[in-house]
Amino acid sequence: MKKWISFIVVFFGLFNSVSAQKFCYVDSQYILENLPEYTKSQSRLKTQTEAWQKELEVRQENLNKVQNAFEAEKILLTADQVKEQEKKIAEELAAIKELQEKRYGPSGDLVFLRRALVKPIQDQIYNATKQVADKRGYSFVFDKGSDLIMIYTDPKFDISREVLNVLSPDEKNSKTNQKGTSNNNNNNKSNSGSKVNTTNRTSKK
């Protein structure tokens, strides 16, 4: 019993210490969707991805034609010719698989390009969030779009619009004016599936 009481005292002591701090949150997804730089980066990423996909499709189509032609004339070829053609087809098939891995593998071009495009924007959001938090005296900033569960959020603690204004002060986006309404509607629903996490600068996203 004494141990349990001690635990409660320590717990509430910590709680009181933390509760003296000021909290707020941002909706990083909302910020990204209303940030012109992010829209441009996603457009560039999509264009490049489509180009890579087209490249692979063309090579695969050409290989299919070669394979079909080979099967049609195989009976007319000598054993050495068959062996040589099969070798060429196998080499091209391996090259296509290698290119696919280079473009879309775990350490491929797509991962590198996405990181190169998104990382600067993440840094901008971090710096803008810190600027607003410092100005308003907030000690903790949570991200509504991350991994910790938040059952309820009060829109008055949402600094997303302020962060967006720091990032893009001249941008007049209609969604910005709808942010408060959207938050109120969301908070009238059960949001046990909503997630939240402290906003940290990361070297990799």
Secondary structure as GFF3:
##gff-version 3
##sequence-region A 1 205
A	DSSP	alpha_helix	2	19	.	.	.	ID=ss1
A	DSSP	beta_strand	23	26	.	.	.	ID=ss2
A	DSSP	alpha_helix	28	33	.	.	.	ID=ss3
A	DSSP	alpha_helix	36	73	.	.	.	ID=ss4
A	DSSP	three_ten_helix	74	76	.	.	.	ID=ss5
A	DSSP	alpha_helix	79	104	.	.	.	ID=ss6
A	DSSP	alpha_helix	109	136	.	.	.	ID=ss7
A	DSSP	beta_strand	140	149	.	.	.	ID=ss8
A	DSSP	three_ten_helix	155	157	.	.	.	ID=ss9
A	DSSP	alpha_helix	160	167	.	.	.	ID=ss10
A	DSSP	alpha_helix	174	177	.	.	.	ID=ss11
A	DSSP	alpha_helix	179	187	.	.	.	ID=ss12
A	DSSP	beta_strand	195	198	.	.	.	ID=ss13
###
